[in-house]
Amino acid sequence: MECGGNKMALKPVRTSKKLENGKEEEALLSPTSRVFHEPNYNVHIVAIMGWKVPLDVDAMKAEIQCKLLKHPHFSSLQVMDESDGNGKMRWVPTSVNVDDHITVPDLKPNPNNMDTDKLVEEYISNLSTTTIDTSKPLWDLHILNVKTSDAEATFIFRFHHSVGDGVSLISLLLSCFRKTSDPTSLPTLPVSSSSSSSKGKSNLSISNRKNIWSLIWQYVAKFWLFISLLFNTVADVLLFVATALFLKDSQSPFAVAQGFKSSTRQRFIYRTVGLDDIKFIKNATNCTVNDVILGITQAALSRYIHRRYDEVEGKRKFSLERMRCRATVLVNLRPTLGVQTVCA
């Protein structure tokens, strides 16, 4: 999950390009990381994990010290280098005190009979109104040893989006775990085998060549797909240019006019979706898992906006058929390298 924090101005720490004793030059932040420090793009990632057993805080601290802090982004400060006059941001290694990054609140239901599910939800929502102290690495952990309807304990991992993206977060978390069958081995990611499917396509292609009409229709279908792809590409480019020039989104609860504000409180809602169902839809529609999840998200937003404004009358009623609401979806094109250990 991602949420927007309030405007966070980094302290202008002066640092030289090289460390003392002629050590290596400090690494610059990537362009993407620098973008996430802009006021309108100041974004945090919040990961919520449920556990079947209560969490041992001391054991968690030991694992974090051994594994998580081996990653340079989780043991470095992001500081502004003003020595060259350009104000470039750099990663500066620092010593990390794990206790400064871990919060273990004493949550108890209030007298109004608030259930523990609501209590945990309120705690997570309150995190959206705060930011991480920039004088330390931009991440923190929250351990809630409160039993809910879904878990015995809840683990909340929050870090600034400039530290990494969702893919790197998942890889990092997986590297902190081990297989139950072999406690010394890292988890492995399933890789879909395309050998059988490609073999089936090859046999199908050979059989189709026996029928000239099937071969003709095959080329007609490919030509039509090419024309459709070309048309959609041109349409998307024109819409992109129109959006940059004059086309604006409709006013809706999803629109953010001037970036994220510190007073804006985010509410996190989650639903459980079976992976078997996602896989079934993926195979039936011949798409990817990301496509299915994106479709689920779009359907949820559509149901929300209809449920909220269908019964509203007068000027406040939205023209739902003409409503325009667009979003940017980032696609990871990097090859999957599997889970890499970060423990020395």
HELIX and SHEET records of a PDB file:
HELIX    1   1 GLU A   20  GLY A   22  5                                   3    
HELIX    2   2 PRO A   31  VAL A   35  1                                   5    
HELIX    3   3 PRO A   39  TYR A   41  5                                   3    
HELIX    4   4 VAL A   57  CYS A   66  1                                  10    
HELIX    5   5 LEU A   68  LYS A   70  5                                   3    
HELIX    6   6 PRO A   72  PHE A   74  5                                   3    
HELIX    7   7 VAL A   98  ASP A  100  5                                   3    
HELIX    8   8 THR A  116  LEU A  127  1                                  12    
HELIX    9   9 GLY A  166  SER A  175  1                                  10    
HELIX   10  10 SER A  195  ARG A  209  1                                  15    
HELIX   11  11 ILE A  212  LEU A  245  1                                  34    
HELIX   12  12 LEU A  275  THR A  285  1                                  11    
HELIX   13  13 VAL A  289  TYR A  309  1                                  21    
HELIX   14  14 GLY A  314  ARG A  316  5                                   3    
SHEET    1   A 5 GLU A   2  GLY A   4  0                                        
SHEET    2   A 5 VAL A  43  TRP A  51 -1                                        
SHEET    3   A 5 ALA A 153  HIS A 160 -1                                        
SHEET    4   A 5 TRP A 139  LEU A 144 -1                                        
SHEET    5   A 5 ILE A 102  THR A 103  1                                        
SHEET    1   B 3 ALA A  27  LEU A  28  0                                        
SHEET    2   B 3 LYS A  88  PRO A  93 -1                                        
SHEET    3   B 3 SER A  76  ASP A  81 -1                                        
END                                                                             
